Structures are given as structure tokens and as C-alpha cells.
Amino acid sequence: MKKIFGKSVALAAFFACMLSANVFAQNQTLSYQGYSLKWQDEFEGTELNRNDWNVELHQRGWVNNEMQEYVDSDENIQVKDGKLILRPVTKNAKKNLYTSGRVNTQGKHDFKYGIVECRAKFPAGKGFLPAFWMMPTNEQLYGQWPLCGEIDIAEVLGHDTSTVFGTIHYGNPHNESQGKANLGKNAFSDDFHNFACEWEPGRISWYVDGNLLHTENDWFSKASGKTALPYPAPFNQPFYIILNLAVGGDWPGSPEKNATYIDGSAFEIDYVRVYQKASYNENVAKPQKVLNLKKADSSGNFVTNGDFSVEENLGDETDWQFLTAAGGDGAASIENSEIHITTKKPGSEEYSIQLVQAKMPLVQNGKYRFSFKARAAKNRTMRIGVSAPTRGWKRYLKDTAVSLTPEMKSYSFDFTMRDETDDAARIEFNMGKMGSTADVFITDIRLEQVGTLERKASAYNESADKGLIKNSAFDGELAFFETFADNSAKASCEVIEDGDNNVLDFEITNTGDMDWKVQLIQRGVSLEKGKTYVLRLKAKSTIKRGLMFAIQHDGSKDNNWDNYASQATVSLGTEFQTFEKTFKMPEDNPQAMLSVSMGAVGGKRISKEHHIYLDDITLEEVK
């Protein structure tokens, strides 16, 4: 239900591999042997039991650009006829203003392992995203989302109530594992079904009506530049249950104009039950992942059938795959050694019409060239990129607009793979909502390694740091630092070489609506009462904009984020400048926190792509 650092969860949901068309892929059923009922709510009263449930209150747009406001109202949250009913209510259809309900068990019923299940019926209608899911009781134990982990037990999109999704989110960079199954037209809105998650140390399995949907045992909890936490973190801590009905947002899209189905619809939950075993063996080992790196052909090309000399099935997941989503309608055919793509409806997203090939092998520090020839029946634009389907849809080659003409032209794009080796990258051609439905013709597609980045050996030595900030010049890449982007923001970062120095490059596409919604953080800064310190950093930006930096109390455990130095707001230019802030400590704190905020500083939200570069962040005592 949350949004990832750099790419919307919507892509993951639309393009995750389906396990089965209309049947479950595994012949395995849920067993309750060895389990005892730990807690249940059968919703037999006349109102929500506040001893069991909290009602969440959140403003419109709080996460994922959703359109509802979560309120505590009998209109939206009801217990009736043995069911919990979460209802959306239209407040202003023209302005897409809605209210809805969201409840959770945090601090009242928190669970570590067990079978967590509900019996529910999901509402039908474009724009609905109801969910039965779990989040950690202490979301800061391992770090902010997605480091903390998330378990989505059942999600059903209102425009496709034949399909249910089960997902976990974890890691940094964001990773996920998702399964889905299709039970036939309107299966989950026409009747009640049982949705369950069996959560054990080192293994999580999802079930629908007792049939295995998906299982996963391979995950991690690791911030960029840091050592991974012991497996099975982050899924080895107490979680709580959430039930909510979202309206609109990044994944389901907006409701239909003047929709009459909003009022009167409902997410109905017959019961929630949790079963647990008497004890669990948590001494489990992380499975050893073996990469299956595809070999290039004799010409060095990793793309199969890049010249389209072979006709193939474009509807399966082998080699080329043509996809439509989010209202897109089109077709693709191989003819005359090129692929011909026609569009009837462009859909609501750029990826609504899409040609992809997966299982591209990218090795860390490899330099790559993605090239092809393309033309269009009329002048138009398409967008290409190289993505990471198994790593939260990170972009190894950022989405890039390509202008097509009726003349066949050659295009070439170079990029460097700076992440850990990935055997499941994907090349993409997006032709959906791009202002045209003109036919597109593509051929001679190549992905080849053209070199290796010669990275200088890390010169980082902790004893050489000038002051109290560790790895202050980023010579140790991102060691000791954390990066954060809120659900409403979109950003990514990497350490790059600038002459003889390393600098941190933040690429920001959307700042969100608050300064803290894009941040660089270092925790564990030791400061002493009565001493005076000076905090310095070097920064520049590709556009004129603000930046804010501070030393503050780390509120990840007590929600106290007091600043020891009033936050310094500075104006960035296109050349490096050094900024500083001097302050006197009011108390001893061996676990203070550095925060560099790059969100909507001064309330100015920026949705234009730009870069902020940081270097030489130091904190020293003033003698």
C-alpha cells in the first residue's frame, strides 16, 4: 500500500507475473494443524469494538495520491449484520473528494508469526483499492519503509475484481515479491472468499479459499551502503492488521467521471482471525540465491530475436512480450523483420501500451548500450528504459522520450549499472498515453556490454573523518548514510565521481509537499551538553531551489524530532557552495541525527526533474 523510493507501486502490480490464469499453480492447501486460535473478531455487535481496533484519520493525498480522506464516521465505518463495513462516501464528485474508513489493531493486537485471515467481499468499480494487510508495530525498528517490511495479504482492484494480489515489500533499494491469481469474472466482488497469510520464520505463504497462491522465503533488510541485518529481518518482529478502502491513487487510478457507483459500494469483512503455534524456531537460514545470467549471442547482444527474424508468441513471458494495462488497447505483430504495434486506445498511462523483454543480465559496474531502429506512421513520441521488475521497478536506464518520424532512424543510449548484479532486468518500449496512437515499427534491438566502470578503490578510513560525521566525503559510497523519500515524493540517488572526488547525486522528480519528504540521514551522532558545534556541507543543484539541513533528536523510537540547531534553509545555485550552522547542545545525546532535507523546502513543491549534489558534510566541535 505504500509507495516506493523512485517508482510507483502501480507498475509492480500491473506487471508482476501471474501464477495462474484461472487455477492455482500449486496443489497445496492451508493446514491449521498445530495452530490454536489466538484472536478473532466476528463483528457480531452493532459498532466497532474500540478495544480491538483503532480508527485512522488521514487527509486526502496522504499516501499514493489517494483521493479519500480517512475519517471516523458512522457513514464510513459500520458494524452491521455480523460484518465490518467500510464505505466510501462522495463529498464532491466534480473535485474528486471522498471519505472512507481505515482501521488497525496496532498496540491492541500485534502478532509475530501465525495464520492471519479474513473472510471478505471486495467492491467493484474503477478507482477502488481495498486491502487487508500488515505493518510493523515499531515501524522504525529496522528503519523507515521499505526497510521495516510490509505484508499485503489481499488486495483487489475495483476495475478487475477477478484478480487478487498478495505481496511483501522490503529492503533498500525497495524490493517486493508478489503473486496473483484470477478466479474468473467478478469473483471477489460477487461473493465472500477467505484470504489468509501463513507467516513463519523464513517463509510467508498466501492462500485464497485455502489454496496456495504464492510463497516466498528470500528477502533482506539492508539500507544502502550498510551491512544486511540478520535474516529473517524485517519479517521477524510484531506486525499489526490493517483494513482500509482507498479511492483513487497511483495504482487503481481515478474513479470514472460522475461515477454513480461510489456511494452504496462497500468493502465487507465477515471476520478476522489469527492462529498461532505454541512456539517457533527462528534459527532459519537465508536461501542462497544463484544468479542465472543470460549469455549474449555471438555478436554480444543479450536481446533474443532483436531483429524479429523469427515469429513468436507475443502473449507469453518468453522473449518478447506485448502488454496492455490501465485502459490501453492495441496489438502487435512480427512482419518483414520488424515488430508492428497498433494502438486503438492509448490508456491512462505511458505503459498502457508496452513491448518488453525480460531476463536481461546486468553486472555491477558494467557499461551498457541499448540501441534500436524505429519509425512511426506519423510523428509521435515513445518512451524507453531499462527497469528492475524484482527490485521495485528501479530504473537502470531512466525513462527517456524518443521522438519518432516516418523515417526509420537509429537510436542509442548508454548507461552504467551501479547496483548489485541483476539477472532479471527488463528493456521497455512504452507507447501508451503519449499524445498519439500512430503505429510504431521497431527492429534491430540490441543490449550489449561495452565496457566496465573502473571505480577507484574506496579511500574511506573512519579515523580520517574530519569531525563527527562518518564517511563525510562519500569515499565509502553510502556507508553510514540512509536515504528516504516519502510516499508522495519520487527520488533516487547514487555516489558518482566528480574529478578526483566522490559526490552524492540525488535525482529528484517530485519533492512531495513537505521539506522532509526527501532526505539524507545519518544516525548515531554523539554530542555533549554545553559544547558548541559547527555543521558544514557543500551543495549545488541543476536548478535554483532551497535545501534545509539540521542536527536533531532521532525520533525513530520516541517520535521526538526536536532540532538542536534551528534548521538552516539555504538557496542552492549551479556551483558548489559551502554552508554552515553553529549551535550549542542543550543536552547529552550519543544518538543524535543528521538530516539534509530536499523535499518541498519553504513549501515549494517541485515536479520538474533535477539533481542535487552533496559533498564534504562535516560536524566539528568549536574550540
Phi and psi in degrees as a GROMACS rama.xvg file:
@    title "Ramachandran Plot"
@    xaxis  label "Phi"
@    yaxis  label "Psi"
@TYPE xy
-91.398  175.079  LYS-2
-110.503  144.364  LYS-3
-89.7699  168.088  ILE-4
-80.4248  91.7186  PHE-5
117.771  -20.8651  GLY-6
-156.089  141.301  LYS-7
-69.5031  142.376  SER-8
-59.2537  -21.6644  VAL-9
-54.8604  -41.2317  ALA-10
-62.2634  -43.6835  LEU-11
-60.2042  -41.9174  ALA-12
-68.1933  -40.9673  ALA-13
-68.5091  -33.1023  PHE-14
-116.206  8.93424  PHE-15
-64.3082  147.909  ALA-16
-69.599  133.125  CYS-17
-78.2954  134.221  MET-18
-77.1972  -29.9583  LEU-19
-158.211  146.559  SER-20
-71.9318  -56.5066  ALA-21
-137.198  5.66796  ASN-22
-134.778  163.523  VAL-23
-83.5962  140.702  PHE-24
-71.7444  -29.3719  ALA-25
-107.238  137.531  GLN-26
-89.0118  71.1999  ASN-27
-143.159  136.922  GLN-28
-119.015  157.118  THR-29
-73.5491  129.641  LEU-30
-112.504  134.977  SER-31
-98.7683  8.08861  TYR-32
-60.7821  129.134  GLN-33
88.4026  -4.23948  GLY-34
-101.136  149.357  TYR-35
-124.217  147.447  SER-36
-67.8406  120.547  LEU-37
-94.2469  -42.2861  LYS-38
-158.406  151.216  TRP-39
-154.429  153.936  GLN-40
-135.46  114.38  ASP-41
-93.8359  -0.381267  GLU-42
53.2247  50.6608  PHE-43
-92.4285  -4.86963  GLU-44
-87.7633  -155.392  GLY-45
-116.62  -2.00344  THR-46
-154.738  163.631  GLU-47
-63.2104  131.811  LEU-48
-77.4398  105.938  ASN-49
-73.2869  -9.04939  ARG-50
-76.2165  -19.7161  ASN-51
-104.282  -30.0204  ASP-52
-127.904  142.01  TRP-53
-99.3415  144.276  ASN-54
-99.9824  123.33  VAL-55
-88.2461  141.369  GLU-56
-119.082  120.95  LEU-57
-145.114  143.976  HIS-58
-74.3996  159.782  GLN-59
-55.746  136.39  ARG-60
79.9004  8.42154  GLY-61
-56.9925  -43.4162  TRP-62
-136.452  148.711  VAL-63
55.5057  24.148  ASN-64
58.006  31.5426  ASN-65
-69.7846  153.737  GLU-66
-97.2682  -10.9514  MET-67
-89.885  155.025  GLN-68
-103.359  130.088  GLU-69
-85.228  123.547  TYR-70
-130.038  165.208  VAL-71
-103.326  91.3372  ASP-72
-144.57  143.298  SER-73
-64.9977  -21.0918  ASP-74
-64.0632  -36.2266  GLU-75
-102.298  -26.8965  ASN-76
-128.065  113.805  ILE-77
-133.718  149.763  GLN-78
-118.983  116.888  VAL-79
-152.268  136.993  LYS-80
52.4979  39.8819  ASP-81
75.1416  22.1649  GLY-82
-139.133  147.977  LYS-83
-87.3036  129.457  LEU-84
-122.96  118.732  ILE-85
-105.016  118.629  LEU-86
-116.269  138.73  ARG-87
-85.5456  145.656  PRO-88
-131.596  128.516  VAL-89
-78.4694  126.681  THR-90
-103.112  -35.1555  LYS-91
-157.103  99.9066  ASN-92
-63.0753  -38.9887  ALA-93
-64.4284  -33.1004  LYS-94
-99.077  7.56477  LYS-95
54.9656  46.1612  ASN-96
-103.006  123.525  LEU-97
-137.417  159.13  TYR-98
-118.204  159.257  THR-99
-159.553  -176.27  SER-100
-120.37  144.212  GLY-101
-146.87  125.341  ARG-102
-130.307  154.125  VAL-103
-148.459  168.55  ASN-104
-108.364  14.3312  THR-105
-56.252  129.401  GLN-106
78.018  -6.03066  GLY-107
-116.193  -42.7712  LYS-108
-143.273  97.3502  HIS-109
-114.474  143.406  ASP-110
-134.03  142.35  PHE-111
-121.052  103.182  LYS-112
77.2624  161.016  TYR-113
128.817  179.57  GLY-114
-96.846  119.688  ILE-115
-113.751  120.889  VAL-116
-141.863  159.344  GLU-117
-145.186  159.993  CYS-118
-112.736  123.087  ARG-119
-149.97  161.056  ALA-120
-126.343  131.456  LYS-121
-99.3408  147.542  PHE-122
-78.7009  148.933  PRO-123
-101.055  143.082  ALA-124
142.923  131.481  GLY-125
-56.966  132.78  LYS-126
103.008  -10.4377  GLY-127
-85.9597  137.869  PHE-128
-139.819  85.4961  LEU-129
-82.2051  152.781  PRO-130
-150.704  148.108  ALA-131
-121.964  109.839  PHE-132
-153.341  -179.616  TRP-133
-141.735  145.275  MET-134
-132.277  157.806  MET-135
-65.8655  141.737  PRO-136
-59.7699  -44.2723  THR-137
-108.228  92.9718  ASN-138
-67.1921  -14.6548  GLU-139
-99.3266  2.94609  GLN-140
-57.1506  -46.1038  LEU-141
-107.78  -3.22919  TYR-142
121.843  167.05  GLY-143
-65.265  160.206  GLN-144
-53.9206  137.522  TRP-145
-92.6977  2.40909  PRO-146
-54.737  -34.9894  LEU-147
-70.4  -23.9  CYS-148
92.2591  153.703  GLY-149
-152.81  137.943  GLU-150
-119.462  112.199  ILE-151
-98.1644  109.973  ASP-152
-79.3601  -42.0336  ILE-153
-154.876  127.621  ALA-154
-133.863  134.938  GLU-155
-133.349  119.36  VAL-156
-74.1459  137.896  LEU-157
-63.7347  -25.6898  GLY-158
-86.7847  -3.79621  HIS-159
-147.821  76.8436  ASP-160
-85.1537  18.4778  THR-161
-92.874  -11.1926  SER-162
-122.575  136.24  THR-163
-118.576  143.188  VAL-164
-115.851  141.944  PHE-165
-128.961  129.889  GLY-166
-146.489  149.146  THR-167
-120.622  148.382  ILE-168
-121.999  143.162  HIS-169
-167.341  172.218  TYR-170
78.675  173.218  GLY-171
-151.798  108.304  ASN-172
-66.7095  156.631  PRO-173
-57.9194  131.137  HIS-174
-125.928  162.046  ASN-175
-152.367  158.453  GLU-176
-131.093  127.722  SER-177
-138.141  139.548  GLN-178
-124.369  157.366  GLY-179
-150.896  158.199  LYS-180
-145.236  150.263  ALA-181
-116.233  120.735  ASN-182
-102.28  7.53261  LEU-183
109.538  167.575  GLY-184
-53.1938  123.187  LYS-185
57.448  25.2109  ASN-186
-57.0163  -38.9066  ALA-187
-95.261  -3.0894  PHE-188
-108.285  -15.018  SER-189
-86.8134  -23.0099  ASP-190
-154.246  166.815  ASP-191
-80.3097  144.077  PHE-192
-136.791  159.512  HIS-193
-96.9046  128.326  ASN-194
-121.242  125.436  PHE-195
-138.913  151.885  ALA-196
-128.364  122.573  CYS-197
-98.9292  110.672  GLU-198
-110.599  113.934  TRP-199
-124.848  162.77  GLU-200
-59.0041  116.388  PRO-201
82.4081  7.44803  GLY-202
-158.191  132.829  ARG-203
-128.952  129.437  ILE-204
-128.048  142.642  SER-205
-111.813  141.05  TRP-206
-133.536  146.441  TYR-207
-125.995  121.45  VAL-208
52.8742  36.2662  ASP-209
82.6682  -2.86495  GLY-210
-97.525  135.251  ASN-211
-65.4184  124.587  LEU-212
-95.1457  -44.32  LEU-213
-165.083  149.186  HIS-214
-141.059  148.071  THR-215
-145.632  139.157  GLU-216
-134.862  7.61428  ASN-217
-119.87  107.852  ASP-218
-154.199  178.307  TRP-219
-153.957  166.045  PHE-220
-132.676  107.378  SER-221
-155.565  124.24  LYS-222
-82.1358  152.888  ALA-223
-54.2157  130.592  SER-224
78.7879  4.84792  GLY-225
-118.729  162.435  LYS-226
-73.0081  139.474  THR-227
-64.0636  143.468  ALA-228
-72.5315  154.421  LEU-229
-59.9178  133.165  PRO-230
-62.4757  140.151  TYR-231
-99.3855  33.0934  PRO-232
-58.1423  142.607  ALA-233
-92.5639  3.94804  PRO-234
-93.4133  46.9219  PHE-235
-135.623  36.7985  ASN-236
-140.376  163.272  GLN-237
-66.2517  139.436  PRO-238
-121.664  159.619  PHE-239
-121.828  163.919  TYR-240
-95.4409  141.622  ILE-241
-129.106  137.361  ILE-242
-127.569  127.354  LEU-243
-153.493  160.911  ASN-244
-127.063  104.347  LEU-245
-87.9209  151.383  ALA-246
-124.266  119.818  VAL-247
75.83  -176.231  GLY-248
117.277  -178.316  GLY-249
-62.7426  -39.1116  ASP-250
-83.9753  -57.2511  TRP-251
-76.4595  -18.3659  PRO-252
77.7856  179.132  GLY-253
-79.1184  153.018  SER-254
-62.2228  163.147  PRO-255
-63.5871  150.819  GLU-256
-61.3525  136.325  LYS-257
54.0391  36.7751  ASN-258
-61.1772  131.242  ALA-259
-98.1273  -4.85658  THR-260
-90.3988  -8.50829  TYR-261
-61.3516  -62.2033  ILE-262
-71.0993  131.542  ASP-263
103.527  -17.8776  GLY-264
-83.0681  161.965  SER-265
-162.16  149.288  ALA-266
-97.9566  112.025  PHE-267
-107.739  127.678  GLU-268
-119.504  118.417  ILE-269
-77.2785  -40.3863  ASP-270
-162.035  162.019  TYR-271
-129.089  131.183  VAL-272
-136.759  146.337  ARG-273
-130.408  127.75  VAL-274
-115.55  143.84  TYR-275
-139.148  156.5  GLN-276
-87.1176  163.88  LYS-277
-64.5104  -32.4936  ALA-278
-156.633  161.482  SER-279
-134.065  141.463  TYR-280
-89.5787  108.374  ASN-281
-92.5116  3.24954  GLU-282
-83.6959  74.4727  ASN-283
-116.807  150.77  VAL-284
-103.431  141.759  ALA-285
-69.6048  132.341  LYS-286
-62.7928  141.674  PRO-287
-81.3099  116.06  GLN-288
-85.3681  128.737  LYS-289
-106.899  119.618  VAL-290
-74.3613  137.948  LEU-291
-111.998  86.2533  ASN-292
-83.3879  116.924  LEU-293
-61.8977  140.611  LYS-294
-91.077  144.711  LYS-295
-73.7472  157.322  ALA-296
-76.3753  -176.187  ASP-297
-62.2539  -20.283  SER-298
-94.4448  0.245271  SER-299
90.1985  8.99971  GLY-300
-91.8134  128.609  ASN-301
-85.3285  -13.1292  PHE-302
-81.6105  130.797  VAL-303
-88.2118  133.031  THR-304
58.265  40.4538  ASN-305
-67.7654  -21.1293  GLY-306
-96.6908  1.41383  ASP-307
55.2151  39.4642  PHE-308
-80.1213  -12.3539  SER-309
-120.096  129.379  VAL-310
-74.6896  139.37  GLU-311
-145.117  167.822  GLU-312
-78.5292  112.821  ASN-313
-85.341  0.553367  LEU-314
-98.8749  -8.82248  GLY-315
-98.416  -175.537  ASP-316
-100.396  13.4278  GLU-317
-93.8262  123.98  THR-318
57.2618  -121.131  ASP-319
-75.3976  140.737  TRP-320
-138.056  128.228  GLN-321
-101.492  128.731  PHE-322
-127.453  145.904  LEU-323
-127.629  150.023  THR-324
-161.836  165.998  ALA-325
49.0223  48.9196  ALA-326
85.5483  1.3349  GLY-327
-75.405  144.703  GLY-328
-142.646  119.999  ASP-329
-167.049  -172.943  GLY-330
-149.443  161.445  ALA-331
-140.779  144.235  ALA-332
-146.2  149.847  SER-333
-98.8156  123.388  ILE-334
-155.787  139.187  GLU-335
54.7124  42.5722  ASN-336
58.1532  35.3319  SER-337
-152.395  161.765  GLU-338
-100.764  134.391  ILE-339
-112.419  118.651  HIS-340
-114.268  123.6  ILE-341
-112.122  146.362  THR-342
-124.388  120.719  THR-343
-89.0792  -45.8618  LYS-344
-131.107  127.89  LYS-345
-75.1721  -14.8503  PRO-346
76.5518  -175.621  GLY-347
-98.7737  -2.85604  SER-348
-132.605  158.746  GLU-349
-62.7702  -32.1893  GLU-350
-86.5654  10.0421  TYR-351
-64.379  -27.9477  SER-352
-123.101  119.502  ILE-353
-148.837  137.813  GLN-354
-116.522  128.074  LEU-355
-138.328  157.706  VAL-356
-138.517  124.765  GLN-357
-97.4165  -172.344  ALA-358
60.1347  36.5756  LYS-359
-82.4127  127.969  MET-360
-90.2717  119.954  PRO-361
-121.693  123.595  LEU-362
-99.1867  146.332  VAL-363
-58.4047  134.031  GLN-364
72.275  8.45635  ASN-365
-76.2863  142.225  GLY-366
-99.6335  131.493  LYS-367
-128.545  155.957  TYR-368
-127.236  123.934  ARG-369
-108.405  118.633  PHE-370
-138.313  159.075  SER-371
-169.887  170.379  PHE-372
-115.777  143.216  LYS-373
-155.521  155.119  ALA-374
-149.993  171.083  ARG-375
-139.231  156.26  ALA-376
-62.0943  -33.0567  ALA-377
-139.216  161.554  LYS-378
-54.2949  129.421  ASN-379
-162.313  177.16  ARG-380
-120.799  143.694  THR-381
-129.689  169.299  MET-382
-127.689  131.921  ARG-383
-116.347  164.89  ILE-384
-177.215  170.884  GLY-385
-124.704  120.216  VAL-386
-118.553  174.292  SER-387
-123.929  86.3729  ALA-388
-58.7158  -31.129  PRO-389
-94.2673  3.16973  THR-390
-128.68  45.5516  ARG-391
69.4708  23.7791  GLY-392
62.394  32.2151  TRP-393
-57.4084  149.521  LYS-394
-104.704  113.71  ARG-395
-76.6367  -40.9572  TYR-396
-113.457  115.678  LEU-397
-62.622  152.165  LYS-398
-56.3116  125.775  ASP-399
-130.519  129.091  THR-400
-74.8575  137.531  ALA-401
-124.108  124.315  VAL-402
-89.131  120.242  SER-403
-104.304  148.681  LEU-404
-129.727  172.532  THR-405
-64.3924  -13.08  PRO-406
-89.7961  131.17  GLU-407
-66.2464  123.232  MET-408
-127.869  159.124  LYS-409
-97.2696  140.937  SER-410
-131.289  144.136  TYR-411
-146.872  136.946  SER-412
-137.492  128.12  PHE-413
-104.315  144.839  ASP-414
-153.405  161.805  PHE-415
-116.412  132.819  THR-416
-84.1472  104.057  MET-417
-98.4859  -10.5007  ARG-418
-84.4628  176.409  ASP-419
-63.1764  151.824  GLU-420
-51.9464  135.779  THR-421
-128.899  124.418  ASP-422
-95.6706  7.11952  ASP-423
-133.49  32.7367  ALA-424
-69.5571  170.115  ALA-425
-144.638  133.021  ARG-426
-90.2102  142.632  ILE-427
-133.735  141.114  GLU-428
-123.032  115.893  PHE-429
-108.911  126.55  ASN-430
-135.036  25.6673  MET-431
-80.0473  -115.728  GLY-432
-73.2109  83.67  LYS-433
-129.423  16.5119  MET-434
85.837  5.46443  GLY-435
-158.466  150.833  SER-436
-115.327  16.9206  THR-437
-60.3544  142.862  ALA-438
-58.9241  146.915  ASP-439
-123.908  140.99  VAL-440
-126.695  128.59  PHE-441
-133.547  145.281  ILE-442
-157.442  176.897  THR-443
48.8812  52.5179  ASP-444
-87.173  130.306  ILE-445
-135.663  141.367  ARG-446
-129.671  117.117  LEU-447
-138.84  148.253  GLU-448
-85.2902  126.941  GLN-449
-113.109  3.24901  VAL-450
167.877  -174.702  GLY-451
-133.831  134.488  THR-452
-70.9163  121.802  LEU-453
-87.7619  92.0038  GLU-454
-85.4574  134.392  ARG-455
-66.4062  147.316  LYS-456
-61.6813  141.9  ALA-457
-60.2459  125.735  SER-458
-94.1045  9.28155  ALA-459
-71.9398  129.978  TYR-460
-138.024  116.177  ASN-461
-55.8921  -35.1338  GLU-462
-69.2718  -16.2563  SER-463
-91.3958  -3.79813  ALA-464
-61.0158  139.143  ASP-465
-91.0814  92.1102  LYS-466
105.582  -151.985  GLY-467
-100.755  -8.9706  LEU-468
-87.6459  123.922  ILE-469
-80.7909  144.848  LYS-470
56.0243  43.6233  ASN-471
-64.5949  -22.9382  SER-472
-107.38  10.9049  ALA-473
61.625  25.8533  PHE-474
-70.3324  -19.7341  ASP-475
-102.83  37.1628  GLY-476
57.8016  -123.097  GLU-477
-105.156  17.3798  LEU-478
-55.0901  135.278  ALA-479
77.1903  -6.88013  PHE-480
-106.072  153.954  PHE-481
-121.982  147.555  GLU-482
-114.533  148.742  THR-483
-144.348  137.644  PHE-484
-135.752  129.102  ALA-485
-68.0053  167.608  ASP-486
-56.8249  -31.2694  ASN-487
-89.0369  -0.734333  SER-488
-111.336  169.389  ALA-489
-145.101  116.714  LYS-490
-157.652  160.064  ALA-491
-148.425  162.931  SER-492
-150.419  159.05  CYS-493
-157.951  156.099  GLU-494
-87.7186  126.616  VAL-495
-122.558  164.778  ILE-496
-93.4753  130.032  GLU-497
-122.744  93.1372  ASP-498
67.0653  -122.901  GLY-499
-93.4021  1.94645  ASP-500
-114.331  153.517  ASN-501
-90.6125  141.182  ASN-502
-134.816  155.194  VAL-503
-93.7369  124.46  LEU-504
-107.171  111.907  ASP-505
-97.6606  115.505  PHE-506
-94.4368  118.036  GLU-507
-118.793  121.946  ILE-508
-99.4098  -30.5421  THR-509
-148.505  124.461  ASN-510
-79.9163  -10.2425  THR-511
73.5637  -172.621  GLY-512
-107.849  7.478  ASP-513
-137.524  155.766  MET-514
-61.7456  -36.9056  ASP-515
-78.7479  -0.865223  TRP-516
-79.2196  -6.39513  LYS-517
-133.692  121.885  VAL-518
-141.721  153.719  GLN-519
-112.95  132.374  LEU-520
-131.816  141.383  ILE-521
-132.313  124.174  GLN-522
-97.4023  169.44  ARG-523
76.0208  29.1553  GLY-524
-83.789  122.569  VAL-525
-93.7508  119.749  SER-526
-129.096  151.181  LEU-527
-117.709  142.413  GLU-528
-59.4219  136.406  LYS-529
86.0233  -13.8829  GLY-530
-86.2404  152.233  LYS-531
-106.547  136.178  THR-532
-128.302  156.323  TYR-533
-124.202  126.127  VAL-534
-102.972  126.59  LEU-535
-128.612  151.207  ARG-536
-155.428  156.802  LEU-537
-107.002  138.126  LYS-538
-154.352  152.999  ALA-539
-152.652  168.946  LYS-540
-143.843  155.658  SER-541
-78.7601  -11.2216  THR-542
-132.585  161.624  ILE-543
-76.6845  123.244  LYS-544
-163.646  173.275  ARG-545
-96.2564  160.608  GLY-546
-143.52  147.914  LEU-547
-130.154  137.323  MET-548
-138.886  152.411  PHE-549
-162.792  160.909  ALA-550
-109.654  129.941  ILE-551
-145.12  168.166  GLN-552
-65.6896  138.226  HIS-553
-83.8605  106.308  ASP-554
-90.5288  16.3148  GLY-555
-65.2537  -20.1124  SER-556
-109.685  -26.4972  LYS-557
-123.793  3.49863  ASP-558
62.5465  23.9946  ASN-559
-103.569  113.613  ASN-560
-114.432  31.146  TRP-561
-57.917  139.883  ASP-562
-88.828  135.662  ASN-563
-84.2995  -31.2109  TYR-564
-117.898  130.214  ALA-565
-54.2489  138.021  SER-566
-57.2235  130.232  GLN-567
-90.1653  120.24  ALA-568
-104.566  125.357  THR-569
-128.866  158.791  VAL-570
-101.922  126.072  SER-571
-92.8132  144.443  LEU-572
-115.451  -168.651  GLY-573
-88.4141  -1.53046  THR-574
-118.656  149.482  GLU-575
-59.2482  133.855  PHE-576
-128.205  153.454  GLN-577
-102.274  128.261  THR-578
-118.347  149.481  PHE-579
-146.073  158.607  GLU-580
-143.903  126.92  LYS-581
-106.493  139.322  THR-582
-153.651  159.585  PHE-583
-112.84  131.695  LYS-584
-75.1313  129.586  MET-585
-85.718  -9.2498  PRO-586
-159.117  163.26  GLU-587
-75.0619  137.102  ASP-588
-153.738  103.796  ASN-589
-79.6867  -2.60357  PRO-590
-130.805  44.5332  GLN-591
-74.3457  174.741  ALA-592
-136.649  132.839  MET-593
-85.8124  134.351  LEU-594
-133.722  122.632  SER-595
-112.086  112.863  VAL-596
-100.333  129.414  SER-597
-129.048  22.0967  MET-598
-81.0225  -138.6  GLY-599
-82.5559  74.4089  ALA-600
-64.9473  130.961  VAL-601
69.6764  19.5286  GLY-602
77.7661  7.30942  GLY-603
-93.9697  104.163  LYS-604
-79.9288  132.713  ARG-605
-120.556  121.728  ILE-606
-110.56  8.55737  SER-607
-89.2502  133.717  LYS-608
-63.4703  131.431  GLU-609
-154.907  172.941  HIS-610
-125.682  140.945  HIS-611
-116.349  133.349  ILE-612
-114.087  132.755  TYR-613
-123.847  146.71  LEU-614
-158.396  159.243  ASP-615
48.2038  62.5004  ASP-616
-90.2224  113.119  ILE-617
-127.649  153.009  THR-618
-138.428  116.256  LEU-619
-129.898  150.665  GLU-620
-74.9058  135.78  GLU-621
-85.1532  115.601  VAL-622
